């Protein structure tokens, strides 16, 4: 594992104040093929983003991370299992063939969009 990948794994997810609103920014980007680390980080972050006081708007950044069936299943299951009522989730850096599987969270009434640009994702998530 090189230093860039190590930095990506240690990168913290956080709440971002943006354009008068707040967005939970889940950073799973730059983690290449480190599937176990991606899963562990998301599960660990669940404790933070599922709190009632944390924003119901979320960006999940997977840019430069190798997405697998296990990662997709873990993300959708975790979102569906939490008692949090998310309003919008933007996925960044997700190849088209994963869209349908990740859209499984739409069943719960969550607005989902796949956006290639992180800045555009922030704009969409915060828009009404």
C-alpha positions in Angstrom: 0.0 0.0 0.0 1.5 3.3 -1.0 1.2 6.6 1.0 -1.6 7.9 -1.2 -3.7 4.9 -0.4 -2.9 5.1 3.2 -4.0 8.7 3.3 -7.3 7.8 1.6 -8.0 5.1 4.2 -7.3 7.6 7.0 -9.3 10.4 5.4 -12.1 11.4 7.8 -15.7 11.6 6.8 -17.4 14.7 8.1 -20.4 17.1 8.1 -19.9 20.0 5.7 -21.7 23.4 6.0 -22.5 24.4 2.4 -24.8 27.0 0.9 -26.9 27.4 4.0 -27.2 23.6 4.6 -25.3 20.7 6.0 -24.2 17.6 4.1 -22.6 14.4 5.5 -19.6 13.7 3.3 -18.6 10.0 3.3 -15.1 9.7 2.0 -14.5 6.3 0.6 -12.5 7.7 -2.4 -9.0 6.8 -3.4 -9.0 3.4 -1.7 -8.3 1.4 -4.9 -8.8 -2.4 -4.3 -8.8 -2.3 -0.5 -12.3 -3.7 -0.1 -12.0 -4.7 3.5 -10.9 -1.2 4.5 -13.7 0.4 2.5 -16.3 -1.8 4.3 -14.7 -1.2 7.7 -14.6 2.6 7.3 -18.2 2.8 6.2 -19.4 0.6 9.0 -17.4 2.7 11.5 -18.7 5.9 10.1 -22.3 4.6 10.4 -22.1 5.5 14.1 -21.6 9.1 13.2 -23.9 9.6 10.2 -26.9 7.7 11.7 -27.2 10.1 14.6 -30.4 12.2 14.6 -28.4 15.4 14.8 -26.4 14.7 11.6 -27.7 15.8 8.2 -30.1 13.7 6.2 -28.3 14.8 3.1 -25.3 12.6 2.1 -22.6 12.3 -0.5 -20.8 9.0 -0.8 -17.6 9.5 -2.7 -16.2 6.3 -4.3 -14.0 7.9 -6.9 -10.8 5.9 -7.5 -12.1 3.0 -5.4 -12.7 -0.4 -6.9 -16.3 -1.1 -6.3 -17.3 -4.7 -5.7 -20.6 -6.6 -5.1 -19.7 -6.8 -1.4 -19.2 -3.0 -1.1 -22.4 -2.3 -2.9 -24.4 -4.7 -0.7 -22.8 -3.3 2.4 -23.6 0.3 1.5 -27.2 -0.4 0.6 -27.8 -2.8 3.6 -26.2 -0.3 6.0 -28.4 2.6 4.7 -31.5 0.5 4.8 -30.8 -0.9 8.3 -30.2 2.4 9.9 -33.2 4.2 11.5 -32.0 7.4 9.8 -34.4 9.0 7.3 -32.1 10.2 4.6 -33.6 12.7 2.1 -30.9 12.7 -0.6 -27.8 10.7 -1.4 -25.4 11.6 -4.2 -22.9 8.9 -5.3 -19.7 10.3 -6.8 -17.3 8.2 -8.9 -19.5 5.2 -9.5 -19.4 3.5 -12.9 -22.7 3.1 -14.7 -23.0 -0.7 -14.3 -23.3 -0.2 -10.5 -26.1 2.4 -10.6 -29.0 0.0 -10.6 -27.8 -1.9 -7.6 -27.0 1.2 -5.6 -30.4 2.6 -6.5 -31.9 0.0 -4.3 -32.1 2.6 -1.5 -34.7 4.5 -3.6 -37.3 2.1 -2.4 -37.2 3.9 0.9 -38.0 7.3 -0.6 -34.4 8.5 -0.7 -33.6 10.7 -3.7 -30.5 9.2 -5.3 -28.3 10.6 -8.1 -25.0 9.5 -9.6 -22.8 12.5 -10.3 -19.2 12.5 -11.6 -18.1 15.8 -10.0 -17.9 16.3 -6.3 -18.8 20.0 -6.5 -21.9 19.3 -8.6 -22.9 16.6 -6.1 -22.8 19.2 -3.3 -25.0 21.6 -5.3 -27.5 18.9 -6.1 -27.7 17.5 -2.6 -28.3 20.9 -1.1 -30.8 22.1 -3.7 -34.6 21.7 -2.9 
